[in-house]
Each structure stands twice: as C-alpha cells, then as structure tokens.
Amino acid sequence: MALFDTLHELKQAVREETERLNNAKFEQALPRIIASAEQRMFYGAGEPLKSEPLRLRSMETSATVALTSGSGTLPTNYLQTLRLDWSGSPTTRPSYEPPQSFFDNRYTGSSGSPVAYTTEGSTLYVSPLVTGNITLKYYAKPTTLDEDTDTNTVLTTYPMVYFHAALIEAYSYLRNPNEMQKQFAAYVSLASGLASSEAKARRGYSSSMAPRVPGWRI
C-alpha cells in the first residue's frame, strides 16, 4: 500500500499538515490547491519559485498518430515527445526542429518518409507532407486528480512529491511565505533527486558510455 493511494488520502495529509481540519474555507480551496500542484509538477513553474516539470519513466507511453498531408492530432494527455518512428518505406526516425525553422525549411512534397517534425498546440507536423501512421513515444500527463477516489501512477509511486507540491500551493493560499519556502525546498530536493535517479536508470550503472564504432555490433 502506498503512502497516499487516493486523492482523499492526499487531501487529508494536507489538512493535517496545515492544521486545517474541518475548515470550510480551506476545504473549498483544496481542489484549486491540488490543480496548482499538478500544474507545477507536470508543466513546471516560473519565478519566484521556479521548478522544472517532472519527466518520469512511469509517464512514458506510446500512441499511433494518423498523419494526413503532413499533420496529425496529438494525444490529449501529451506533454513531450521522446521519439517518432515511421514504419513506412524507408523506415525513419524524424528529428525535431523548432517551429520557425521547421516551417521555413519544410519539404512540400507528399512522397517519401518524414525526416523532420515539430509540434504546435495539439498538432504534430512532419516534413515532407506524407500521409500514413507514425508511432509517437511520449511523456503523458498522469490522470488528473478530481474525485476523492482518483489516483495515478505518480501519486502511488512518488507520494511525497505530490505532498510537497500541494503544500507549496496550500501555504501560498494561506499566505505563509516561510512554510511555503520550506515546502518548495523539499519539493525541489525530491524532484531533482528523481531526475538524477531516472537519468541513471536510463543509462545503467556505468557512469560513461563507450563510443559506438561504425560497423561494430556490441
């Protein structure tokens, strides 16, 4: 059993920590507090309490995107692309380009295989303007916590990250800057530790990678 299995348990922990049990006004603010915490966790936050968005292996998934004349609709839970794989002939893995340079240099032909891509809003664009299916490997936003029985993989796997993110927003609402700073420091420490461990897990235990020699298989 995880520390917080559901939104109800997370909210109860926040109530207890802030000593706001049975406080009607705080209770009305809790949905906004949790939503603000999720915004920080999955999209990042700017100054004065700047933090990077969480990108965890448990958030990775894949989907097939149907392209028509070089564009397709991204999944509704899309956060960030890991890679694209075109299984047509020839198979390719398109490279990302920022929108400005992508559209300036985009091939307008409709044949061949995608060699570049970009995203704008909820749309994926590839170059050239091919039609077909492409596999998108991406970071997905975990299920939003709305109902008391709701849960998601980040809450059950990393409950203290959710807890400290929620407390940042709770103490902001309560106008307690000292406690808000303490919770922000705790959140950033946990998030940076997760980022480090996730990076190590991706590359294995070795701290360095051997160079790949053309023609050799390892």
C-alpha positions in Angstrom: 0.0 0.0 0.0 1.3 3.4 -1.0 1.6 6.3 1.4 -1.2 8.1 -0.4 -3.3 5.8 -2.6 -6.0 8.3 -3.5 -6.8 12.0 -3.7 -8.8 11.7 -0.5 -5.7 10.5 1.4 -3.5 13.2 -0.1 -6.0 15.9 0.8 -6.3 14.6 4.4 -2.5 14.7 4.8 -2.5 18.3 3.6 -5.3 19.2 6.0 -3.4 17.7 8.9 0.0 19.3 8.0 -1.6 22.7 7.7 -3.8 22.2 10.7 -6.9 23.0 8.7 -9.1 20.1 9.6 -12.8 20.9 9.3 -12.1 24.3 7.9 -14.8 25.1 5.4 -12.9 27.9 3.6 -9.8 25.8 3.2 -11.9 22.9 2.0 -13.3 25.0 -0.8 -9.8 25.9 -1.8 -8.4 22.4 -1.9 -9.4 21.5 -5.5 -7.6 24.6 -6.7 -4.6 23.8 -4.5 -4.3 20.3 -5.9 -4.7 21.6 -9.5 -2.0 24.2 -9.0 0.3 21.5 -7.6 -0.3 19.3 -10.7 0.4 22.3 -12.9 3.8 22.8 -11.2 4.6 19.1 -11.3 3.8 18.4 -15.0 4.3 21.7 -16.7 6.9 23.4 -14.4 6.7 26.8 -12.8 8.5 30.2 -13.2 9.9 32.7 -10.7 9.8 33.3 -7.8 9.5 29.6 -7.1 10.9 28.2 -10.3 10.9 24.4 -10.9 11.3 22.2 -13.9 8.5 19.8 -15.0 8.7 16.2 -13.9 9.6 13.7 -16.6 9.5 10.1 -15.2 9.7 6.7 -16.9 6.3 5.9 -15.4 4.9 8.7 -17.5 6.2 7.2 -20.8 3.7 5.7 -23.2 3.2 5.4 -27.0 0.4 6.1 -29.5 -0.2 5.9 -33.2 -0.8 9.3 -34.8 -2.6 9.3 -38.1 -1.0 11.8 -40.5 -2.9 13.5 -43.3 -0.8 15.6 -45.6 1.9 16.0 -43.0 -0.1 16.7 -39.9 -1.9 14.8 -37.2 -3.6 15.4 -33.8 -1.5 14.7 -30.7 -3.0 12.6 -27.8 -5.0 14.7 -25.3 -2.6 13.7 -22.5 0.6 14.7 -24.5 3.3 16.5 -22.7 6.6 16.0 -24.6 7.9 13.9 -27.4 10.5 11.2 -26.7 10.8 10.0 -30.3 8.9 9.3 -33.5 9.1 6.1 -35.6 7.9 5.9 -39.2 7.4 2.3 -40.2 6.8 3.1 -43.9 9.4 2.5 -46.6 12.1 3.5 -45.9 11.7 3.5 -42.1 12.9 6.7 -40.5 13.1 8.5 -37.1 12.4 12.2 -37.8 14.4 14.8 -36.0 12.8 17.7 -34.0 13.1 21.3 -35.3 11.7 24.4 -33.7 8.5 25.6 -35.4 10.2 28.7 -37.0 12.9 26.8 -38.8 10.7 23.8 -39.5 8.1 25.8 -41.4 10.8 27.8 -43.1 12.5 24.7 -44.4 9.6 22.2 -44.7 9.5 20.0 -47.8 6.2 20.5 -49.6 6.2 17.2 -51.4 3.9 14.4 -50.3 6.1 11.3 -51.0 8.9 9.7 -49.1 9.4 9.4 -45.4 9.3 12.0 -42.6 12.8 13.5 -41.8 11.8 16.3 -39.5 8.9 17.2 -37.2 7.6 19.9 -34.9 4.6 20.5 -32.7 2.3 23.5 -32.3 -0.6 23.4 -29.9 -2.3 20.0 -30.2 -0.9 19.3 -33.7 2.1 17.2 -34.9 3.7 18.3 -38.2 6.1 16.3 -40.3 8.2 17.0 -43.3 7.6 16.1 -46.1 3.7 16.2 -46.2 3.2 12.4 -46.0 0.0 10.6 -45.2 0.1 7.5 -43.0 0.5 6.3 -39.4 3.5 7.2 -37.2 4.3 5.9 -33.8 4.8 8.5 -31.1 6.7 7.7 -27.9 6.0 10.5 -25.4 5.6 11.6 -21.9 1.9 11.6 -20.9 0.2 13.7 -18.2 -1.0 11.4 -15.5 -4.7 11.1 -14.7 -5.9 14.4 -13.2 -7.0 14.0 -9.6 -10.6 15.3 -9.4 -12.7 12.8 -7.4 -11.6 11.6 -3.9 -11.2 8.0 -5.2 -8.9 9.1 -8.1 -5.3 8.1 -8.2 -2.5 7.9 -10.7 1.0 6.3 -11.1 2.9 9.4 -9.8 0.8 9.6 -6.7 1.2 6.0 -5.8 4.9 5.7 -6.8 6.1 9.1 -5.5 3.5 10.3 -3.0 5.8 12.8 -1.2 6.4 14.7 -4.4 2.7 15.3 -4.7 2.5 16.1 -1.0 5.2 18.8 -1.0 3.9 20.2 -4.3 0.4 20.5 -2.7 1.8 22.1 0.4 3.6 24.8 -1.6 0.2 25.8 -3.0 -1.5 25.4 0.3 0.8 27.7 2.1 0.7 30.2 -0.7 -3.1 30.2 -0.3 -2.7 30.6 3.5 -0.2 33.5 3.0 2.6 31.8 4.9 5.8 32.5 3.0 8.1 30.8 5.5 6.3 27.5 5.3 5.9 27.9 1.5 9.7 28.3 1.1 10.3 25.2 3.3 7.9 23.1 1.2 9.4 24.4 -2.0 12.9 23.4 -0.9 11.6 20.0 0.0 9.9 19.6 -3.3 12.9 20.8 -5.4 15.1 18.4 -3.5 12.9 15.4 -4.2 12.3 16.4 -7.8 16.0 16.8 -8.5 16.8 13.5 -6.9 14.1 11.8 -9.0 15.6 13.4 -12.2 19.0 12.2 -11.3 17.9 8.6 -10.5 15.8 8.5 -13.7 18.8 9.6 -15.7 21.0 6.9 -14.1 18.3 4.2 -14.7 18.3 5.1 -18.4 22.0 4.7 -18.9 22.5 1.8 -16.4 25.1 1.7 -13.7 28.0 2.8 -15.9 28.9 6.5 -15.5 30.2 6.7 -19.0 29.3 5.2 -22.4 31.7 3.6 -24.8 31.8 5.3 -28.2 30.0 3.5 -30.9 32.3 2.3 -33.7 30.8 2.2 -37.2 30.5 -1.4 -38.5 30.8 -2.9 -35.0 28.0 -4.5 -33.1 28.1 -4.6 -29.3 
